[in-house]
């Protein structure tokens, strides 16, 4: 559970799984509400845990890309079963409540 602890880690895994290799700015735009500091922190932790690969290109301006490692892909597959559970939970508690919660998160 340590490797997915944190509000944004599962969403980072999902973003990299669905869109493939992403630059930092692309990840940030794909995760509305995440601060730059938090995204950097989570990406560093995920890199240390072997979930994310960080590729630095020596050019001007500097270019950094993030992608899932094999370990990250396998974790994402294990977490995939949470998707239907979350969908059912949203149906059970009502989509209106979820929409309000998401809107509050994006405003922060």
Short mmCIF file of the C-alpha atoms (twelve columns), coordinates in Angstrom:
data_MODEL
# 
_entry.id   MODEL 
# 
loop_
_atom_site.group_PDB 
_atom_site.id 
_atom_site.type_symbol 
_atom_site.label_atom_id 
_atom_site.label_alt_id 
_atom_site.label_comp_id 
_atom_site.label_asym_id 
_atom_site.label_seq_id 
_atom_site.Cartn_x 
_atom_site.Cartn_y 
_atom_site.Cartn_z 
_atom_site.pdbx_PDB_model_num 
ATOM 1   C CA . UNK A 1   0.000   0.000  0.000   1 
ATOM 2   C CA . UNK A 2   2.977   2.323  0.466   1 
ATOM 3   C CA . UNK A 3   3.549   2.592  -3.276  1 
ATOM 4   C CA . UNK A 4   0.029   3.917  -3.929  1 
ATOM 5   C CA . UNK A 5   -0.336  5.985  -0.766  1 
ATOM 6   C CA . UNK A 6   -1.090  9.548  -1.705  1 
ATOM 7   C CA . UNK A 7   -4.004  11.237 -3.368  1 
ATOM 8   C CA . UNK A 8   -2.458  11.470 -6.836  1 
ATOM 9   C CA . UNK A 9   -0.441  8.279  -7.330  1 
ATOM 10  C CA . UNK A 10  -3.263  6.127  -8.721  1 
ATOM 11  C CA . UNK A 11  -4.264  8.980  -11.014 1 
ATOM 12  C CA . UNK A 12  -0.665  9.338  -12.232 1 
ATOM 13  C CA . UNK A 13  -0.600  5.591  -12.949 1 
ATOM 14  C CA . UNK A 14  -3.879  5.894  -14.851 1 
ATOM 15  C CA . UNK A 15  -2.692  8.919  -16.836 1 
ATOM 16  C CA . UNK A 16  0.562   7.229  -17.881 1 
ATOM 17  C CA . UNK A 17  -1.243  3.990  -18.692 1 
ATOM 18  C CA . UNK A 18  -3.882  5.648  -20.869 1 
ATOM 19  C CA . UNK A 19  -1.682  8.217  -22.622 1 
ATOM 20  C CA . UNK A 20  1.756   6.614  -22.544 1 
ATOM 21  C CA . UNK A 21  4.901   8.679  -22.149 1 
ATOM 22  C CA . UNK A 22  4.113   12.181 -20.881 1 
ATOM 23  C CA . UNK A 23  6.084   15.322 -20.207 1 
ATOM 24  C CA . UNK A 24  5.667   16.998 -16.821 1 
ATOM 25  C CA . UNK A 25  3.384   19.731 -18.149 1 
ATOM 26  C CA . UNK A 26  1.167   17.181 -19.889 1 
ATOM 27  C CA . UNK A 27  0.829   15.224 -16.653 1 
ATOM 28  C CA . UNK A 28  -0.033  18.368 -14.718 1 
ATOM 29  C CA . UNK A 29  -2.705  19.383 -17.229 1 
ATOM 30  C CA . UNK A 30  -4.112  15.849 -17.137 1 
ATOM 31  C CA . UNK A 31  -4.486  15.992 -13.349 1 
ATOM 32  C CA . UNK A 32  -6.500  19.135 -12.548 1 
ATOM 33  C CA . UNK A 33  -6.019  20.242 -8.975  1 
ATOM 34  C CA . UNK A 34  -2.558  18.774 -8.390  1 
ATOM 35  C CA . UNK A 35  0.087   21.257 -7.311  1 
ATOM 36  C CA . UNK A 36  3.485   21.282 -8.979  1 
ATOM 37  C CA . UNK A 37  5.138   20.445 -5.660  1 
ATOM 38  C CA . UNK A 38  2.871   17.443 -5.018  1 
ATOM 39  C CA . UNK A 39  3.259   16.105 -8.556  1 
ATOM 40  C CA . UNK A 40  7.058   16.340 -8.323  1 
ATOM 41  C CA . UNK A 41  7.024   14.619 -4.914  1 
ATOM 42  C CA . UNK A 42  4.793   11.763 -6.086  1 
ATOM 43  C CA . UNK A 43  6.768   11.257 -9.300  1 
ATOM 44  C CA . UNK A 44  10.041  11.066 -7.326  1 
ATOM 45  C CA . UNK A 45  8.554   8.538  -4.898  1 
ATOM 46  C CA . UNK A 46  7.141   6.480  -7.758  1 
ATOM 47  C CA . UNK A 47  10.511  6.545  -9.505  1 
ATOM 48  C CA . UNK A 48  12.224  5.335  -6.303  1 
ATOM 49  C CA . UNK A 49  9.624   2.535  -6.033  1 
ATOM 50  C CA . UNK A 50  10.349  1.460  -9.599  1 
ATOM 51  C CA . UNK A 51  6.897   2.345  -10.953 1 
ATOM 52  C CA . UNK A 52  7.861   5.275  -13.158 1 
ATOM 53  C CA . UNK A 53  10.812  5.819  -15.482 1 
ATOM 54  C CA . UNK A 54  12.139  9.367  -15.805 1 
ATOM 55  C CA . UNK A 55  14.011  10.146 -19.011 1 
ATOM 56  C CA . UNK A 56  16.010  13.389 -19.161 1 
ATOM 57  C CA . UNK A 57  17.002  14.709 -22.573 1 
ATOM 58  C CA . UNK A 58  20.041  16.993 -22.634 1 
ATOM 59  C CA . UNK A 59  18.725  19.767 -24.830 1 
ATOM 60  C CA . UNK A 60  17.698  23.391 -24.536 1 
ATOM 61  C CA . UNK A 61  15.137  23.819 -23.126 1 
ATOM 62  C CA . UNK A 62  15.522  20.672 -21.004 1 
ATOM 63  C CA . UNK A 63  13.033  17.919 -21.765 1 
ATOM 64  C CA . UNK A 64  11.917  15.318 -19.214 1 
ATOM 65  C CA . UNK A 65  9.499   12.491 -19.957 1 
ATOM 66  C CA . UNK A 66  7.799   10.028 -17.644 1 
ATOM 67  C CA . UNK A 67  6.561   6.548  -18.489 1 
ATOM 68  C CA . UNK A 68  5.467   3.431  -16.641 1 
ATOM 69  C CA . UNK A 69  7.972   0.690  -15.956 1 
ATOM 70  C CA . UNK A 70  6.989   -2.981 -16.214 1 
ATOM 71  C CA . UNK A 71  6.423   -2.901 -12.464 1 
ATOM 72  C CA . UNK A 72  4.139   0.144  -12.854 1 
ATOM 73  C CA . UNK A 73  2.159   -1.572 -15.618 1 
ATOM 74  C CA . UNK A 74  1.652   -4.654 -13.430 1 
ATOM 75  C CA . UNK A 75  0.509   -2.519 -10.477 1 
ATOM 76  C CA . UNK A 76  -1.917  -0.672 -12.731 1 
ATOM 77  C CA . UNK A 77  -3.350  -4.027 -13.873 1 
ATOM 78  C CA . UNK A 78  -3.823  -5.058 -10.240 1 
ATOM 79  C CA . UNK A 79  -5.610  -1.779 -9.486  1 
ATOM 80  C CA . UNK A 80  -7.871  -2.052 -12.555 1 
ATOM 81  C CA . UNK A 81  -10.509 -3.928 -10.536 1 
ATOM 82  C CA . UNK A 82  -11.038 -0.792 -8.452  1 
ATOM 83  C CA . UNK A 83  -12.552 0.960  -11.509 1 
ATOM 84  C CA . UNK A 84  -15.825 -0.994 -11.543 1 
ATOM 85  C CA . UNK A 85  -15.973 -0.782 -7.750  1 
ATOM 86  C CA . UNK A 86  -15.623 3.014  -7.924  1 
ATOM 87  C CA . UNK A 87  -18.276 3.257  -10.633 1 
ATOM 88  C CA . UNK A 88  -20.679 1.229  -8.508  1 
ATOM 89  C CA . UNK A 89  -19.881 3.388  -5.481  1 
ATOM 90  C CA . UNK A 90  -20.652 6.549  -7.461  1 
ATOM 91  C CA . UNK A 91  -23.972 5.038  -8.521  1 
ATOM 92  C CA . UNK A 92  -24.745 4.036  -4.931  1 
ATOM 93  C CA . UNK A 93  -23.945 7.390  -3.303  1 
ATOM 94  C CA . UNK A 94  -25.211 9.442  -6.220  1 
ATOM 95  C CA . UNK A 95  -23.266 11.125 -9.000  1 
ATOM 96  C CA . UNK A 96  -24.311 14.546 -7.690  1 
ATOM 97  C CA . UNK A 97  -22.220 14.090 -4.525  1 
ATOM 98  C CA . UNK A 98  -19.210 12.920 -6.545  1 
ATOM 99  C CA . UNK A 99  -19.491 15.897 -8.931  1 
ATOM 100 C CA . UNK A 100 -19.495 18.311 -5.993  1 
ATOM 101 C CA . UNK A 101 -16.466 16.577 -4.440  1 
ATOM 102 C CA . UNK A 102 -14.535 16.656 -7.722  1 
ATOM 103 C CA . UNK A 103 -15.373 20.330 -8.286  1 
ATOM 104 C CA . UNK A 104 -14.149 21.173 -4.767  1 
ATOM 105 C CA . UNK A 105 -10.888 19.308 -5.427  1 
ATOM 106 C CA . UNK A 106 -10.288 21.134 -8.728  1 
ATOM 107 C CA . UNK A 107 -10.804 24.547 -7.074  1 
ATOM 108 C CA . UNK A 108 -8.092  23.910 -4.446  1 
# 
